[in-house]
Amino acid sequence: MTIKNASYSSAATLGIRVEFIRQVKRRRTLVAFLLVIALPLIVVAAVTLGPSAGGGGGGGGGFGDGGLDLIGLATSGAWNFTLTMLLFSSGFLLLIIAAMFMGDTVASEASWSTLRYLLVAPVPRRRLLRSKAIVGLILIVLVLLTLVAASLLIGALAFGTGPLTSPLGGALDSSESMQRIALITLYIGVTLLFPAGFAFLMSVLTDVPLGAVGVAVVTVIVLNILGAIEPLGDLRRLLPTDYGDSWLAALSPTIGWNDMALGATFNIVVFALLMAIAVIHFDRKDIVS
């Protein structure tokens, strides 16, 4: 005789809302958001209180003096300051945060010995992965938006609301500045899919959260190093990380879409493949922790 539990529904287990609340309450989530808020504050302090702070915006070519280099335009207004913060953080800080949010998902449950209890609950394996992946991606997006919002606010208070001045030539009005920053933010978010997906795959393969995050970060760093080796020629175009700075095309008077479209497509496809491998492996994995 089979007894059915009419109150059980696999669709009601470990919902996105429940998982989101669980992850938001973790200390590492708070630290990540504090870091992206602290970064523009630190840069403003360095510019305004540093030994060369007296130069203001007056001509020359150094940091903050209105020169044509990207870093030198940081203090010309909130839009340029935000652009500089995205430049500072996209290469390493956001990479680590993306790897942390996605690599510290399944592996953390395994390290706490709670993963098998979640599956005994029972939470379907694919639903568990889906909830954790979606929440991880949501947190990455929120961190990126927090960085942009904090940079705009802090930049406006410290340097005014001048229009975005492109290092490639020309100044944009407020509407165009907003569109370009939004496009750059979106593209950087897409480029974070590769480290996020790789970290998630590592989280499924190992029971050590720090190992999953570390392997993902080191892998991206190694790929960046390979991308800098010129003798590799066109082979470097096969690396997902080779398209990381394609967002610079959004600063041209006429936006160059080709490299950004190629980079976005490459990152999305690789992310989908990594997630598929993670799901297939987790379906067959013997959960012992």
Secondary structure as UniProt FT lines:
FT   TURN            6..7
FT   HELIX           10..12
FT   HELIX           16..24
FT   HELIX           27..49
FT   TURN            51..52
FT   HELIX           53..55
FT   TURN            56..57
FT   TURN            63..66
FT   HELIX           71..76
FT   HELIX           78..90
FT   TURN            91..92
FT   HELIX           93..103
FT   HELIX           106..111
FT   TURN            112..113
FT   HELIX           115..120
FT   TURN            121..122
FT   HELIX           125..159
FT   TURN            167..168
FT   HELIX           174..191
FT   HELIX           193..205
FT   HELIX           209..227
FT   HELIX           230..238
FT   HELIX           240..243
FT   TURN            244..245
FT   HELIX           246..251
FT   HELIX           257..284
//
